[in-house]
Amino acid sequence: MTDRFVSNFTNRLDAKGRVSIPASFRAILAKDGYEGLYVHRAIDLPALDAGGHALRATIDDILARFSPFSDEWELLSTALNGASEVLKVDPEGRIMLSEALRTHAGIGEAVTFVGLGHKFQIWDPERFQAHLETARTRLRDVKRVLGSQPLSVPPAGTATS
């Protein structure tokens, strides 16, 4: 078992508005030991960021870069802490997304869970597919740029480690 959220899974909401967290994600959350599921609106995407202690630690690391009296700290803390929710995970591994979270992500009858290593995102499936295509296009552009740059080769006779 890995300790990173990877892959993506699409699940439907049930009649009560609950959705099952993928089993592999639940296993990572259980290993992490966080009570519930920490969720906040993604800052610049129509998605939700979710996770446990690893996500909380990343947020704390980001906030530690700023003075707690700075505007930047205040804005980040408001977005990442003040507008967050801790969702209860039921014994079957389901969560219920609040109306505010569903509205932000444009979630209707299904969600796509997307692993991002230390956290995962929750998307509307169609919005995720569009985001994935944009990401692939941008990565092809990055690959072309990197591929056109010469490799850094040390001069002849220079020792390398």
Secondary structure, 3 states (H helix, E strand, C coil): CCCCECCEEEEECCCCCEEECCHHHHHHHHHHCCCCEEEEECCCCCCEEEECHHHHHHHHHHHHCCCCCCHHHHHHHHHHHHCCEEECCCCCCEEECCHHHHHHHCCCCEEEEEECECCEEEECHHHHHHHHHHHHHHHHHHHHHHHHCCCCCCCCCCCCC
